[in-house]
Amino acid sequence: MASIGLPSADIGGGRTIEKPVGIKEVGAFLGRSESHIYILMEKKQIPYHQMGGRRYFYLTEVDKALRAM
């Protein structure tokens, strides 16, 4: 998975955990504008999580969803 440049954190023992990213980072990852990311979210074409009004993404989930289309 490291081949797609995922942000991650080392949690020890040679293990890493993927960090959530925001809309700007997803747009940069996909080469699309932020407004296009909102459209994809509205159409439920990319998965996202929401906590306290803030939306965040895991790039592995976004990548997997778009590859399945």
Buried (B, 14 or more C-beta within 10 A) or exposed (E): EEEEEBEBEEEEEEEBEBEBBEBEBBBEBBEEEEEEBEEBBEEEEBEBEEEEEEBBBBBEBBBEBEEEE
